[in-house]
Amino acid sequence: MVKRFMKYGVAFLILSIIGVTYFQFNTQGIQYAIAVAEDNFKDVIVNDQKGTCTNQLVEEDIPERFTKVAENEQLELYLEEESVAIAVKDKCNGYTWFSYDVHRDMEADGYSQEMIRYIHSGISLVTYDGFTPGRRTVLDSNIEKTYQMMDNGFTVTLDFTAQQIKFDAVVTLQGGDLLFHIPQESVEEYNPDLWKPGNNNVSMNDLIIYPFFGSASHKDDGYMVIPDGAGAIVNLDETPKHAAGYSAPVYGRDMGYENSSSPSQRGLTTKPLENVSLPIFGVIHEVDKTGVLVISESGSSYATYNYRSRDTNTNYYQSYFAYNYRTAYSQFQSRVNEDQHVLGFQQKPNEFDLVQRYVFLNENEANYVGVAKKYRDLLEKKEGLTKNIDSSYNEIPLKIDFVNSEITMGTLGEESIPVTTYDQAKELSKTLLDKGYENLNVTFKTFIQNELTYKFGVSEGLGGQKDLEEAIQFFSANDITFNYYADYARSYFEKTRYSASKMNRQNLSVYNRQNNLLNYLNNPKYYTVLAEKDLDRFKKNKIDSLALGGFSGSLFTHYDSGTIGSSTEGMEYTKKVMEYLHDHGIRTSMYAPDAYLYRYIEEYFDAPIHSSGLMFIDETVPLVSLVLSGYKDMYSTYMNFSSNDIEAKLRLIEFGVYPSFVLTGESTYKLKGTVSNDIYVSEYSYLEDRIDAYYNFVNEGLGDVIGSEMINHTIVDHGIVIVEYSNGKEIVINYNDSDYLYGDVQIKAKGVVIL
Amino acid sequence: MSMYMKITLLLGIILIAIHPNSYVFAEAPYYTYTSDSQGTIIKTQTGYTPANQINVINGERLEMPEHVFVDDEDYIYISDSSHNKIYILDRNYRFYKELTSEKFTTVQSSFVTDQFIYVVDSSQNKIFLFDKLTHEYVREIGQPDSPIFNEGYSFSPTHIAVDVRGNMYVRSSGSVNGLIMLNREGEFITFFGANPLNVPLLDQVRSFFLTETQQRKLERVFPDVPSNIAIDDKGFIYTVTSSIETNPIKKFNVSGTNYFPDELVATHNMESVWIGKHNNVYSITSEGWIFEYESDGNLLFLFGGSDVNSSRFGLLSRPVSIAANSADELIVVDQGTKRIQTYQSTQFADAVHHAMGAYQAGDYTESKELWEYTMKYNSIFDNAHIGLGDAYLREGDPHRAYEEYFDAQYSEGISEAFWEIRQSWLEDNLNNVFSLLLVVVGVVSTHKFLNRKYRYGPRVRKRISVLKRIKMVDDLLYMFTFLKQPLNGIYEIQDKNRVARRSSTMIFILIAVIFILHHMYTNVLFVPKNEYILYELSIMMLLFVLWLVSNYLICSINDGEGSFTHVYNSTAYALSPIVIIMPLVILFSNGLTLEQSVFYHLPVQGMFIWGAFLLFFTIKDIHNYDVGETITVISKSVFTMLIIGLFLFVLYSLGNQMIEFLYDVVTEVSKRW
């Protein structure tokens, strides 16, 4: 009897486990499949201004080992066949850009042979030799280079015969642009025994594209434009301010390859670096004369931006992108013992078309403003970036986010706590309206207990359906822009059935430093599914605008039941959900969107006004603002948390960013122990004075340029900045502690003057 | 002067003091934390922002900066052991002078009084004194001429602090007896402020069994040696010990009593300690975390963190020393990057400091204004709420004080404010209370009178007794009879099946409900709010079931007469005091303050004793045991509970492993497809 029970018991146990696992992994039954649209980079020319420049630069002679392979009205392309190095001559100003410093005898400078090969080589391939990465250049032995010349450039097939890896590089001129292209289908690891047991595997890791293009050891009037945060510049001084390197993955780290990190025990952590949200960098050799903008146009989610100052590895300031085709990850063999793991590799390299565009800048475009504006041109011409600016207002907009509800651990388990009822939100908005802030932009943010994320939901505790309707009614009657906060990209605390897996098949968890909690990132294939589920309720509640959070930092390579999802596909899924929402009449604004999403946004929230405070930079510049100004309204991060109001206000004016605050109807104490535990002041009664001060000050500075585009930005003196707008207004900002005389205009210390 | 003007003025002073070349407006590269009144670390507004970096002084690049000291006039003394000199900067970080001497071999640190500059040379084990103004050599202090040092106790000074009388407290490497205290002549006085010896438990047990000779052969355990010292103007000596995690910072008075709390929020590797002008205490860890404490050891600000090759302005690599000047600017020596990094305090931190100062000085109105100002930047800063609560209390506004204290979960304050509120309520409502009492008395006597006259009592009772026909109600009401005559009650339950099992179950459920209510509605002074209790409750229920089962099992093999139903029922009724007393206590507790906590604790304890007493007699009488047998049975039952518990635990962990194993197999296989 007992035996029989045991037998059936065990059988039942096994069956139930199989059942549970089956359901766990096949909840939706959605296939991971999306076609990545072919990149139309060949149809677009960014620099199409023909003609000669007024400023002619001294022509540098191009060594004879470089042969001219293509020419058009704007550029000449030269090639050194042995190294795939190139030189590009800008006909407008006569300046020649080299992919390495051709005029120096590097051996005499004391570089090792290996280093010289790396500097000269146009493309370097980083491989995993077994488990260890190693760098190879096209000047190493056993590399077959087959050239095929074309009218506008050349194609070279690079075959690393010893490693059995080959790919094509296509370099072409297109107007004033140079295009570098590695077609996805040409990338081949043709070792038939690769990944077979006993084979000494050599596989692709990174490709480094022209790491010394535009490099310089010193330029009196030149700088690098770095896409860190809001944007930053580094002067090409003879002695670097701080000799250091900096690497930052474009659009954030690929968390699919990373190991899980758990929140720190005591909640202590340093701030993460600012995101690189623009896939660009710029090199200006002479301000207002010559420069180059480099855009990672396709494959940008696999690109890593790199900066090296001189006196670190070489004598040169460098900026370049490296592209990731494969990263080793820790494959754990035990769920208990973290030490027990081997390095795991994906079978096939990441699939993406690598397209990098070099836009040559001359005349008054050869500066960081030109870098931003040319990139904007690309977005406009290629992706159809449009202007979404309402310039009918006389006063600047003010953004208020309400945290409506959160969950916390109560006496009897998790409970939802109302923090701002619909009615309180309405009343607070009314108070602000009565103050004369007529251009309000309001967002509701509710944490949904069942879904473990911020989404739409009507809660009785907040006043129920009727109060919500009344609030929405009130907003539309008073011309208040109303958004609902939704995060389709992540959940908090625990994984859900939408969560993705890392490459090592663990849950895709990410440590959120902001609130010291774990996030589980959703599989991108569910984005649209989640939006579909919400759509009816949006319609029913007359919600026509979403404030989407979470899409920045959510591009990753991941494992999805047998296949590998790439971040390129992730981008495609993200675009798909945006299109889906637009097709159904939902406007979308976003928090800190990556550049590939700019065309889908109505408004830009959490606009960066800082860079990461890197020691080697000379100035922080409004690169993102210059790209989007006049096209999208930008709102700051919550100014509740600014520690230096005086300078933050000046910075908002300088960057053309409108202020934003987060408010709650109840005490901020209620947010303790919730997801919003990073908010430490949110009551209107405490913030009223500061909101007024921000609004009035920024309104004075930006009130005259609503709807206009920021067309120029110059740092004229230490702490003195002039910003020009398309309507002819000029804003002069003085950050210094003493008054400043600009022409015959006196600008007060920490003051602003509009001319 | 209005608040804003004060703040502006303050800011103005600070800004003037700052190096003119400091226009770097960047957000701090770190988050800033503080601790709430419960000691939990939470985020707060930035208290300090990075200001300046210095790596070249007077044309020389710093090579091995070791220590920084700031004197009363804000001159900054930076010791560099590689250049073997002390650089002196003025308050604007401009080079002022340098102190060199051919006597120096390894300049480790300095201490500056009104008269002298004390320079510690760590390779010569000497302290050199120089005249502060002329930099003339005065004398040197070497190893004291005292038996303990002559017998080989090493004198290797690295840091010193000097009190107003000129006594020196010397931190010496490897000095397990603590700081070495010397008088102004350099004669040894005593050891001071040693850390307690922490012998591992295993060693303690082992040494118990060993003979003295064997013990001597064992490796000796020494107390941790303090790493750095500081002294404040009241003569308190502060030590920091980097090798310990609990209480690394201690604040000693002359007699060696530590004034810092035992539950100090701190960490390993705290290297340096400095006393600010508000008697606030700064410390820094070698990982780059900067701590600031109030004078009584509460954490005020915590920020920083190590810089893993990201080269961010304001993060540190391997800091060794910290100091602050009178403008609350922090000066940190970072040996890792060979730099001096300075930080300036924000408006928020200034307001916090001044509010604390005003409060300590007894200026509650000003402190209130300043605390209110800090609320604009951080409204969940417990210190501010407590400060405001104190101010309101002094102003005679206990209601607002209560709210502030309640927000900060500050029990003493809540209690005090509540006392005031209750007092004034009683004063206002004493008349009403008495009138209410009179009315009640009146109603009762009228009822008695009328009842005597019209005899409606029995009729009403009859009406009500209809309810009694419901078994459950009747059974529950029996509780009172049971409690009045427990022995008789047990007899009735045993022999007459007086109560139904259902009713007992009801009592158990009621007890569980009361447990939850107790946590939700008892005065917050006695039971903290919002604590997750379901886990606790389920453990209690499990224990209870275990007890019932094991007690029943044990009794049935020990000639016990009761059936399981009897045990079940009588236990329920034995526990019924909880149902009767707890609701009253919960209600009553809300009118109590901390001073009257005895009125909360006494009934609760009485209730438990009563319950235990009843339980004992139910077991005894249900099974018809004598007292001795009962005690035996109870201990046996407890033992059985342990055994069953152990068995369940083994079963659970084995079963868990099996399920995990099966899960792994299935997952593995399914992922292969």
HADDOCK unambig.tbl for C-alpha pairs under 7 A between the chains (distance, minus, plus):
assign (segid A and resid 14 and name CA) (segid B and resid 662 and name CA) 6.87 0.50 0.50
assign (segid A and resid 17 and name CA) (segid B and resid 663 and name CA) 6.28 0.50 0.50
assign (segid A and resid 18 and name CA) (segid B and resid 666 and name CA) 6.26 0.50 0.50
assign (segid A and resid 21 and name CA) (segid B and resid 667 and name CA) 6.86 0.50 0.50
assign (segid A and resid 246 and name CA) (segid B and resid 310 and name CA) 6.81 0.50 0.50
assign (segid A and resid 266 and name CA) (segid B and resid 41 and name CA) 6.75 0.50 0.50
assign (segid A and resid 267 and name CA) (segid B and resid 41 and name CA) 7.00 0.50 0.50
assign (segid A and resid 270 and name CA) (segid B and resid 30 and name CA) 4.79 0.50 0.50
assign (segid A and resid 270 and name CA) (segid B and resid 31 and name CA) 6.03 0.50 0.50
assign (segid A and resid 270 and name CA) (segid B and resid 304 and name CA) 6.78 0.50 0.50
assign (segid A and resid 270 and name CA) (segid B and resid 305 and name CA) 5.73 0.50 0.50
assign (segid A and resid 271 and name CA) (segid B and resid 29 and name CA) 5.68 0.50 0.50
assign (segid A and resid 271 and name CA) (segid B and resid 30 and name CA) 4.80 0.50 0.50
assign (segid A and resid 271 and name CA) (segid B and resid 31 and name CA) 5.98 0.50 0.50
assign (segid A and resid 409 and name CA) (segid B and resid 532 and name CA) 6.56 0.50 0.50
assign (segid A and resid 410 and name CA) (segid B and resid 530 and name CA) 4.87 0.50 0.50
assign (segid A and resid 410 and name CA) (segid B and resid 531 and name CA) 6.10 0.50 0.50
assign (segid A and resid 410 and name CA) (segid B and resid 532 and name CA) 5.66 0.50 0.50
assign (segid A and resid 411 and name CA) (segid B and resid 530 and name CA) 4.83 0.50 0.50
assign (segid A and resid 411 and name CA) (segid B and resid 531 and name CA) 4.94 0.50 0.50
assign (segid A and resid 411 and name CA) (segid B and resid 532 and name CA) 4.24 0.50 0.50
assign (segid A and resid 411 and name CA) (segid B and resid 533 and name CA) 5.61 0.50 0.50
assign (segid A and resid 412 and name CA) (segid B and resid 532 and name CA) 5.86 0.50 0.50
assign (segid A and resid 412 and name CA) (segid B and resid 533 and name CA) 6.31 0.50 0.50
assign (segid A and resid 412 and name CA) (segid B and resid 534 and name CA) 5.80 0.50 0.50
assign (segid A and resid 413 and name CA) (segid B and resid 532 and name CA) 6.09 0.50 0.50
assign (segid A and resid 561 and name CA) (segid B and resid 671 and name CA) 6.75 0.50 0.50
assign (segid A and resid 562 and name CA) (segid B and resid 673 and name CA) 6.90 0.50 0.50
assign (segid A and resid 610 and name CA) (segid B and resid 26 and name CA) 6.11 0.50 0.50
assign (segid A and resid 610 and name CA) (segid B and resid 27 and name CA) 6.83 0.50 0.50
assign (segid A and resid 612 and name CA) (segid B and resid 29 and name CA) 6.87 0.50 0.50
assign (segid A and resid 613 and name CA) (segid B and resid 26 and name CA) 5.98 0.50 0.50
assign (segid A and resid 613 and name CA) (segid B and resid 29 and name CA) 6.76 0.50 0.50
assign (segid A and resid 613 and name CA) (segid B and resid 312 and name CA) 5.49 0.50 0.50
assign (segid A and resid 613 and name CA) (segid B and resid 313 and name CA) 5.51 0.50 0.50
assign (segid A and resid 614 and name CA) (segid B and resid 311 and name CA) 5.73 0.50 0.50
assign (segid A and resid 614 and name CA) (segid B and resid 312 and name CA) 4.34 0.50 0.50
assign (segid A and resid 614 and name CA) (segid B and resid 313 and name CA) 5.74 0.50 0.50
assign (segid A and resid 615 and name CA) (segid B and resid 311 and name CA) 5.63 0.50 0.50
assign (segid A and resid 615 and name CA) (segid B and resid 312 and name CA) 5.33 0.50 0.50
assign (segid A and resid 615 and name CA) (segid B and resid 313 and name CA) 5.04 0.50 0.50
assign (segid A and resid 640 and name CA) (segid B and resid 377 and name CA) 6.95 0.50 0.50
assign (segid A and resid 641 and name CA) (segid B and resid 45 and name CA) 6.35 0.50 0.50
assign (segid A and resid 641 and name CA) (segid B and resid 377 and name CA) 6.97 0.50 0.50
assign (segid A and resid 643 and name CA) (segid B and resid 45 and name CA) 6.43 0.50 0.50
assign (segid A and resid 643 and name CA) (segid B and resid 46 and name CA) 5.76 0.50 0.50
assign (segid A and resid 643 and name CA) (segid B and resid 346 and name CA) 6.64 0.50 0.50
assign (segid A and resid 668 and name CA) (segid B and resid 379 and name CA) 6.82 0.50 0.50
assign (segid A and resid 668 and name CA) (segid B and resid 380 and name CA) 6.54 0.50 0.50
assign (segid A and resid 669 and name CA) (segid B and resid 380 and name CA) 5.94 0.50 0.50
assign (segid A and resid 669 and name CA) (segid B and resid 407 and name CA) 6.99 0.50 0.50
assign (segid A and resid 678 and name CA) (segid B and resid 43 and name CA) 6.15 0.50 0.50
assign (segid A and resid 680 and name CA) (segid B and resid 44 and name CA) 6.33 0.50 0.50
assign (segid A and resid 680 and name CA) (segid B and resid 378 and name CA) 5.29 0.50 0.50
assign (segid A and resid 680 and name CA) (segid B and resid 379 and name CA) 6.08 0.50 0.50
assign (segid A and resid 680 and name CA) (segid B and resid 380 and name CA) 5.82 0.50 0.50
assign (segid A and resid 681 and name CA) (segid B and resid 377 and name CA) 6.27 0.50 0.50
assign (segid A and resid 681 and name CA) (segid B and resid 378 and name CA) 4.92 0.50 0.50
assign (segid A and resid 681 and name CA) (segid B and resid 379 and name CA) 4.86 0.50 0.50
assign (segid A and resid 681 and name CA) (segid B and resid 380 and name CA) 6.81 0.50 0.50
assign (segid A and resid 686 and name CA) (segid B and resid 375 and name CA) 6.35 0.50 0.50
assign (segid A and resid 686 and name CA) (segid B and resid 376 and name CA) 4.84 0.50 0.50
assign (segid A and resid 687 and name CA) (segid B and resid 376 and name CA) 5.63 0.50 0.50
assign (segid A and resid 719 and name CA) (segid B and resid 23 and name CA) 6.62 0.50 0.50
